[in-house]
Amino acid sequence: MPFAWIALAGAVGVMVADGIHTPVWVGWVASVVLFGAALFTLFAEKKGWRISRLAWRLPGTRLPASFLPFICLLGFALYQSSQPSIASDSLLYYADRGQAVTLSGAVAEPPEMSGNSSRVVISAREFTAGTARYSTSSRVQLTLPASTSLRYGERVVVTGIPVSTRQGAENKSYQRSLAARRIYIQLSNPDLTEITPASGFSLAGWLFDFRDRSLGLVKQIFPAPESGLIIGILLGPRGDIPAEIYQAFKDTGTSHLIAISGFNMAVLAGFVTSLCLRLLGKWRGAAVTVSALALYSVLVGGSASVVRAAIMASLSILAALLGRKQAGVNTLCLAGTVMLAFNPAVLWDVGFQLSFTATLGLIWFGNPLTENFKSAAGRWLPSACLEKTARIVGDYLLLTLAAQLTTFPLLLYYFHQLPLASLLANPLVLPAQPPLMILTGLAVLLGHVWLPLGNLVAWAALPFASYTLLVVDWLAGLRLPGIWLPRTSVISIAAYYGLLTALVYWKPLREKMKTLFRPLVGLGLAVLAAYLACLALAEKPDGRLHIYLAGGDEQGAVLVASPTGRYVLLGSGDDSPALLQFTGQRTPRLASALDALVLDGRDPASLRAAALALTQLRPAAIYLPESAAAAGSLNTLRAAAGEIGVEIQTLTIGTVLNLGDGAVLKTEYGNAAGSAYRLEWQGFSMALYPPETACETKSALVVLSADRWSCPQYQPALSIQLAGDGQAEPGTINLTARGWVHIQTDGTRYWVETER
């Protein structure tokens, strides 16, 4: 497995280069020196010199170990060379300086629609800063109104303030995903001044035009919401999937189905290969299949997971043609090595990491799990149906489990959630995906030729799309548990993958684990069941309304837990770690953390803290009042919300959020000075953040945004003072002095508990 060692050494070099900044020439010189040293060890081995012992071969390959340092330094040098220049004549030099520049370039990717905005990537050719004009080759991302109509290849002139994607580092994973696409600059407040149509023919432009026509065709021949699902599965864009449906896919762990990934490529490769080999023969059929995979990769945007899958599928076809036994890990690592060589930053792309490790899990554990199932099931099933049953269980359950074994630590690191519903959802919906993708693809292709024919095939594909939506919506409605866990460390991840590697390749350890497997699995399942049962009992809603007010660094945050178990967070404070600790101690671990997040929008520090915490809070909805004014921090929040697939909604005066069992949260007042909300349930009423001008507010309880309540004609039963360091007046709790406050009510009475 030479490419496994090569990919590992190259990845180590990239990781080291990410943490050490040296001149570019240092890495190249060091790699040339080590390459010479590696060649010298081979020469010494051939001559029989004693130093030839340095040329020992790596396990499972004929690759000399002396080449690993060279490959590591080569990865180091490639990564350093791929980083953008910050010279005085580069666009990145002017980033984060607040100076407007004018760019001219071409649209490099099809615009990505998201709610009321459109993300556009421009390949800039020159820019003007002040009176100076410079040439450049930077890729810049713009956020424009959704009404802006741009197409791939069109030349544009745009003015705005360049902002580095690393500014503030509020959302590192999003910054990394942009870097994997060679995007290091975004343009703030862009003003599009000129659009020139693309001239000449380009294959990519033709493919993207074909995709745009296909998008319209899908909407024409399929009804909604099935059309949005089909567009996501077949062509990539997810903007037509309703927010509720998208959240249902996330809650059930099936969001990978609505993103172009290795699964889609495998279905396409299998179908096209079987068709072309029969019609065109071995070599011509293989050439057409590889070409189709390449064209489809470009058509759907060429994400890291798609490119990796296309390379693997192409190598598999080539290996079959040459009659060589394919080594799955070697092929996978060859695909990863090629991608790292062309773009070392792809190593940090979350999609690439998940796709690579999922495929590794299928290679390592897919067949062993299936064989163990056949061995166990053979005691009860007749041999006539054993193979068929094993194939069905393997394809739709065991392979999912195999992929989750290797993606598990990454899911914890990035998303902090283990959706147990996916173990049930994937076996139910996966069988429908191959016919869904093949039939919808045929419907679109035939629809381009003759629309009635496309409509005919669309009717055959529609039941599979409807079934997928029905199952996912049903499972999401059951609110099956999903365990939320704290972020794991990089060292723990490395140790986990090291243990898996040892289990696969170290026979003594594997044999030892086999003897312990059954009792350990039984004990583990029993402990897990007991743990989940205790959590379910402890976190079951008690039928009361709970309000938690933060009192430390996260002061200003209010967490509301409804009688039916819905959770809404108002405000976020200025410290995201403190906020996460506050919410983590009071939200259930067996469900999505938040049903809604309501933010003020006036305080930039509060918005930045919320953006940093979004990946762990993962609210189902985010609301901002009309008075939101912190524009710069709002962009950061929107980027973080877009990464977790949540649209930011406007909370207007009179908006009512239903919390279940009659409990509601109403927006009563809002302007540049602040916002006021009312929480009501049965006979209980509580005003939150009332401005001093809202003297008509009547409430059993009032949370103050000022030092004291100043409406003597409407004195509440209890006031909670958020600010001020003096002595609290009678009937008032000073949050600074008391710490956190917990209020619970049964609808008629209420109880108050404070930290001190």
N, C-alpha and C positions, 0 to 999 in steps of 0.2 A: 504493500500500500504506500508507494512513494509519495503520492499526492496528499495523503493524509498528513505526513510529516511536513511536506512543503507548505501546505495550508496552515498548519499549526505554527510553524516557525514564522511565516509571513504575518500571521495575525498577531503574534507576540511582538514582532517588530513594529507593527502599526500601533499597538497599545502603548508601547514604550515611547514612540514618537509623539503620541498625543499628550504625554506628560512631561516630555523633555523638549525644550526648544533650543536648537542649535542651528548654525548656518547650514544651508542646504548642501554645500560642497562637502561638509564633514561626513555625512552619511554615505555619499557616493564614493568618496576616497576610501572610507573604511570598508565598504562592501567590495570594492575592487581589490583591496589588500587581502581580505579574507577569501575572495574567490581565487586569488593567486595561491594562497596558502592551501586551499582545498585541492587545487590541481597539483600542487607539490606533493601532497600526501599520496595521491594516486600514482604519481611518477615514482615516489619512493617505494610504494608497494610493488610496482612493476619491477624495480631494480632489486628488491629484496632487502632494502635498508631497514635498520632497526626502528627507525621513526615511522615505518609503515604501519605500526600498530595503531597509529592515530586514524587509520583509514578503515576501522571496523564498520561493518554494515549495520544499519538500523534494523530492529526486529521486523520481520515480515517483508523486507525489501532489500534490493541490492544497492540502495542509495547510501553512500558513505556518510557517516555522522559528521565528518568535517565540513560538509556543505551546509549544515543547519545554521551555523553562525552567519555564513554569507547570505543565506536566504532571509534570516532575521534582519540583518542590516540592509538588505535590499528592500524589504517591506518598510523599514524605517526611512530609507531615502525616498522611496516612492511617495510615502505619506507626507513627508516634509515638502517634497517638490509640488505636491498637489494643493498645498495651502496657498491662499491668495496673497498677492503682493500688497504691501502697505507703503510702497514708495510714494513720493510726493506727486507723481503724475498718475496714480491709480485712483479708481473710484472709491475704494475702501478707505483711502487716506482722508477723504472728506466726510466719511460716515460719522455720525454722532456729534458733529460740530454745529448743527443748527443752520448750516448754510444751504440754501436751495441750489440745485444743479438742474441742468436740462440735458436729458438723455435722448439719443436717437438710436433706434435698433429695430429688431423684428420680434414678433410674437413667437416664442420658442416652443410653447406647449399649448394645447387646446385650453381655453379658459375653464376654470373649475368653479362652478356655481355653488354658493353656500348661502341659503336664505336670501337676504336682500343685497348681497354683495357678490362680487366675482373676483377670484384670484387669478392674476395673469402674470406669467413669467416672460420677461423681456430679455432677449440676448442683445445687450447694448454693444454698439460699435464705436461710439464716440460720445463724449459728454463735455458740457461747458460749465465751468465754475468761475463765476465772475466774468472776466474778459478773456480767460485762458481756455483753450480748447484742447482736449486730449483724446487720443484713441484708446479704446479699452476692449476687453473681451469678457466682460462680467455678465453674469446672469442675475437679474434683479426681479424681485417679486413685488407686484402692485396689488392693492386692494381697491377695486373700482365699484361703482354702483352696478347692480345686476342689470340695469337697463343698457349699460354700455355693450355694444356689439363689436366684438373683435374676433378675428379668425387667425388660425395658424398661418404664419408667413407674412402677415401684413406688417408694413413698416410704420412705426409710430414715433412721434416726438412728445415727450412728457416732461413736465417740470415738477419737482418735489424735493423734499429734504431726505437725503440718504441716511438710513439707520442700520447699524450693524445687527445681524441676527443674534450676536452674542451680548448685546447690550442688556445689562442686568442679569442675564442668564436665568430669567424667571422660569423658563420652560426648556430644560436642557434637552429632553428627548425630541421636542419639536425642532429645536435648533439643529440637532444632529440629523434629523430627517431632511431638513433643508440642505445641510452640508452634503449629504449623500447625493443630492440632485445638483450639487455645485452652486448652491444659492447661499450667498453670504451677506447680501444686502437687501433691505426692503426700502421702499420709497414711501415716506409719510406724506399724507395730504397730496396725492398726485393730481396733477392737472393735465389732462390729455389735450394737446393743442393741435395735433395733426395725425391723420390716418391715411396711409397710402396703400392701395390694394397690392397684394403679392403679384410679382411678375414671373413668368416662366413656369415650367412644370417641375414639381418635386414629388417623389414617391410618398414621403411622409405627409405632405400637404394633401395629396390625393386620398391617402388612407384616412386622414382626419376628416376630410369632407365626406368620405364614405361613411365614417362613424356618425357624423352629424345627421346625414340622411337616414341612417339606420335608427338613430334615436327617435326621429320623427315618425318613422315607419312603425317602430314598436308601439309608440303611443297611439298610432292609428289603428293597429290590428289587435291590440290587447287592451282590455279595460283596466282602469285603476281600481285597487292599488297593485294588481298583478303586474302592470306595465313598469312601475317603479322597481319592483323586485327583479324583473327580467332584465331591465337596463343595468342594474347593479351586477347581476350574475354574468351577463353576456358581454357587456361593454365597459363596465367599470364605474361610471358616475353614479353617485348615490343621492344626488340632490332631489330626485323625484320620489324617494321613499319617505312616507310620512314619519314624523318624529316619533309617534307612538309605536309604529311598527319597528323602526330602527332600534328603539329602546328595548322592545320585546326580543329582538335578535341578540342584543347584548346581554339581557338578563338570562337568556337560556344558553349562553355560550355558543351560539351559532352564527355570530357576526362574520365569521370567516367565509360563510356561504355567499355573502353579498359583497365580497371583495375578490377581485381577480387574483388567484393564487395558484399554487402548484396543483391543487385539486382540479381546477378548471383546465389547466394545461394537460394534465394526465388524461382527462376525459377527451379533450380535443385530439391529443396525440394518438390515443387508442382508436378513436373513430376514424380519423384521417388515414392512419397507417393501415388499418384493416381494409379500408375502401380502396386506397391507392395501390396497395400491393396486389390486390386481386385484378384491378383494371389495368395497371401500368407495368406490373412486374416488379422485381426486387429493387433494382438500382434506381430506375426512374420513379417508382413509387416512393422510395426513401427520400429522393431529392425533392419531390413535391411536398412530402410531409414536413421535412426540415424547413423548406421555404414557407410553408403555411404557418408553422410555429413562429418563424421570425416575423412574418407580416402581422400575425395576430398580436405578438408582443409589442410591436410598434403601435398597432391599432388601439390597444387598451392602455397605452401610456408608458409601458416599459418599466414598471416598478421592479424593485430588487427581487421580490419573490417570484415575479413572472419571468424575469430574465434567468434567474437560477433554475427554475423549472424547465424553461425552454432549452437551456444548455444541457441539462441532465437528460431530457428526452432525446435530444439530438445525438448525444454521445451514446445513449442506449441503442438507438437505431443503427449508428455506425458500428458499434460493437457486435450487434447481431449480424450485420452484413459481412463483417470480417471473420465471423465464426469464433470470436473470442468469448470466453466466459466473463460475464460482466461482474466486477466487484463493486457492489453498491456504494460502500464508503469511499472507495477510490474515485468513482465517478462523481459522487457528490462533492468531494474535496477538490477535484479537478475543476468543477464548475465554480466553486467558491474561489479557487486560486485565480482563474481567469477574471472573475469580477473584481477581486482585490487588485489585480495588476492594472486593470483599466481605471478603477476608481477606488482607492484604498479607504475613502471615507464611508463606503457602503457597509463596512464592518459595524458601524454604529447605528445603522438603520434598523429600527425595531422589527419591521416587516421581514427584512432579510434574516435577522437572528431567529425569529420564530419559524420562518419557513425552513431554514437550514436545520434547526434542531428537531422540528417535527419530522422532516424527512429522515434524519438520522435515527429517530425513534422507530420509524417504520422499518428501516433496514435492520436495526439491531434486534428489535423485539417483536416485529410483526409475525414472522414465521414461528419463533419459539412459543409465543402465546397461543397461536393457532394449533400447533402440535400438542401442547399441553392440554388444550381444550379437547382435542380429538382423543387423547389418551384417557382423559377423565370421562368424557361423554360416551366413549366406546363401551363402557360397562353397562349402560342403560339403553343406548340406541342401537338398532340393527345396522349392520354394515351397509345395507342398501341406501339408507338415508344419512349415514354419518358424514360422508364427504360433502353432500349438499348443505347439511346443517352447519358443518364447520366453516364452509365457505361463506355462508350468510352471516353467521355470528362473527367470523373473522373480519369480513369486509366492513361491517357496520357497527361493531362494538369493540372487538379486540384491537383493530388498527387505530381506532380513536384513542383507546387506552394507551397503546404503544406511543402514539404521538404526544399524549399528555405527560407521559413519564419523562420525556426529555424537554418539554416546554414548560413544565411546572415551575421551576425556579425563576424563569424569565417572566412568567405571568405574575408571580408574587412580587418580583422586583419592580415591574413597570405598573401593574394594575392592582396588586394587593388583594386579589379576589380569586377564589376558587369556586366557579359556578357549578355546583353539583348537579344542577338541572341539565347540564350538557351531556352527562352520562346517559340520560333518558332521551334528550332531544335529538342528539346526533344519530342514534340508531333508527329513530323514527323518520327523520327527514332526509338522511343521506341517500337511501335507495331511490328517492324521487329525483335526485339532482342530475345524474347522467341523462335520463330521457328528457328532463326539462331543458338542459343545456343543448342537447343535440336537436330536439324538435324546434326550440325557439330559434336556434341558429339557422336551421333549414327554412323556417317560416320567414325570417328576415331576408335570406338570400333569394328565396323564390318570390318574395314580395317585391324585391327590386326588379325582377324579371316581369312578373305579372301579378298584380295585387290580389285578384280573386284566389289565385293559387296559394299565395302567402296566407290569406285569411283561412283557407281550408286547413293548412297545417297548424295554424295558430289555435284552431279549435281543438286539435288533438293535444297540443302542449298545455292549454289552459288548465286542465284538471290538476296537473302536477304543480303548477304555480299556486293554485288555490289551496291545494292540500298542504303545501309548505307553509303558507301564511296561516292557515287554520291551526296546524299543529303548534307552530311557534307562539301564536296568540293564546292558544289554550294553555300551554305550559307556562307562559309568562303570567297569565291570570291566576294560576295556582300559587304563585309566589313561593316556589320551592326554595329551600335554603341555599344560600351561597356564602361560604365562609370568607370573612374579611380578615386578613392577617397583616401584621406590620411588615414594612419593607425589609427584605433580607439583604445581607451584605454581599459584596463581590467575593469575599473569601469563602463564604458559605456556598455560593454558586459554584466556584471552582472546585470546592471539596465534593459537592454533589456530582458534578460531571466526572471528576476523578474516580469516585466510587463506581459510577455506572461503567466507565471505561474498564476498570479493573474487573468488574463482574463479567464483562463481555470477553475480555482477552486473557484474563489470568485464570487458568483452569482450576488450580487448587482452591482459590476463593470461590469460584462458581460451584464447584462440587460441594464445598462446605455449606454454601448458602442453600443448595438444594435440600440438604438434610434438615435445615432449619426453616425452610420456606413455609411449609404448612403450619407448624405451630406458631411461627411469627405472624403469618397472615391472619390466622384465627384470633390470636391475641390482639393484633392491631385493629382488626375489624370490631372486636368487642369493645376495646377502649374507645374507638372512634364513635361507635353507636352510643355508648354511655355518655361520651362528651357532648355529642349532638343532642341527645335527649335532655341532658341537664341544661344546655344552652337554650333549647326550645322552651323548656318550662320556665327558666329564669327570665327569658325575654318575651314571654307571651304578654300581650297588652293586658293591663289590669283594669281597663274600663274607666280610668281617670285621665284627666287632662293634666299634663306636666309641662311646666315652663322652667327652663334652666337659664340663669343669667351668669355669664362669665365675669369673673372678678379680678383676674390677674392681667398678664400681658395681652390677653385676648378680650379685654373688657370692651363692651359694646356689642358682643355677639349674644344672641338670644336663641336658644334651641327649644322648639315646641314639639312635644310628643303627644299626638292625639289619642283619644280613647281607643281607637282602632289600630294603633301602631304606625301611624304615618308621622314622618319627621320633617320639619321645616326649620331651616336655619336663617335667622335674620341678622345681617351684619357679619363681620368676620374679624374685627379687631385688626391690629397692625402686625401681629406675629403669627406666621403660619404654623410653626411647630407647636406653639401653645394652643392654637386653635384646633389642630388635629388631636392633641391630647385631650382637650376639653370635649370634643365631639366623640372621640373614640371611646371614652369612658362611659358615654351615655347613649350611644346608638347600638343597635343589635349587630352582632357578628354574623348572624345567619340570614341577613337580607341586605338589600342595597342600603347604603348608609343614609342617604337623604332622598326625600321625595321632591323637595324644592329648596332652592337657595335664593333668598331675597337680599339684594345689596342696595346700599344707598346711592352709590355712583358719584358722590361729590368728593370723597377723600381718596387721593391717589394711593396712599399707603395701604388703605383697606382693600382696594381693588388688587394691588400687587400681591398682598397676602392671600387673598382669595384665589388668584390665578395660580400661585405656587401650590395651594392645597387642593386644587380641583381634581388632580389625578387620584387622590385618595378619598376625597369627599364624594366624587362621582355622583352629583345630583342628577335626578331625572329631568329637572327643569331649572333654569336660571332666570330670575326676573330682575329687571332694573326699572326704576321709576322714570317718568318722562323728564324729570329734573336732572338726570345724570349729566355731569359736565366735565369729568376728568378724562378728556379725550385720549391723551397719551396712554394712560393706564388701561383705558377701555380697550384699546387695540391689543394690549397684552392679554387681557381677559378673554377677548374674542378668539385670539389664537389658541389659548389654552382650552377654551370651550370647544372650538372646532376640532381639536385633537381627540377629545373624548366623544365627539359626535353629538353635542348638545347645542341647540339654538338658544341664543339669549332673547328673551321676550320682554316686551314693554309692559310695565305694570301701571295702568292708568287709574285715575281716581274713580272709585266705585268698583274696581275689580275685586272679585270674591274668590278666594281659594278654598275649596271644599276639603276639609280634613277628615271627614267621615263621622258618622253618628251625630250629625247636626253641628259639629264644631266647624267654624268658619274663621278665616282671616280676611279682613276687609281693608282696602286701601282708602283712607278717609281724607288725607290731606297730603299735598306734596308741592314743593317749589324749591328754589335755589337754597332756601334756608334749611330745608329738611323735609322729612316725610313722617306721616303718622299712620299707624295701623291699629285696628281694633280686633281683638281675639274674643270670640263669643262662643259659649256652649251652655245650653240650658239657661240657668239663672246667673251664670258667671259672665262677667265682662271685664276686659283688661285692655287699656290703651298702651301702645308701645311707641316710644319716641315722640310724644306730642309736642309740637312747637308751642311757645308761650302764647302765640296768637290764637290758638285753638281753644279758647276758654269755654266754648260750648260743650266740650268733651265731658261726658259723664261716664264714670267707670267705677267698678269696685276697686281696681288696682290701676296704678299709673306708673310707668317707667319713665323717668325724667331724662331729658337730654341736657337740661340746664341745671344750675345748682339747687334750685328749689322750685316747688310748685307755686305759681303766682296767679291763680284764679280762685279767689276766696269764695266766690258764689257757688263753685262746684268743687268742694273738697272731696277727694277720693277717700275710701276707707283706709288705703295704705299707699304710700308713695315710695318709690325706690329711686334713689339719687345716684346717677351714673358718674357725675363729676363733682368736684368740690372736696376740700379736705377739712372743712370745719365740722363742728358738732351737728349731728342730724337733728332736725326739729322733731317734736312728738309726732308719732305716726309715720315717720320717714326712716327708711333703711339706707344708710350710706354704703354704697357698694365698695368704695375704696377701703373703708374700715372693716367691713364685714366679710369681704371676699365673695366667693360665688353664692348665689341665692337659688334655692329650689322651691318652687311653688307648685302645689298640686291641689286639684279640686275635684269633687264629685258632682259638680253642677250647682250645688247649693251652698256648701261650705268650702273653705280653702285653708290650707296649712302652709306655713312658711318655715323653711329650714335654711340656715346660713352656715358658711364655712367656719366662722368664729364669732 
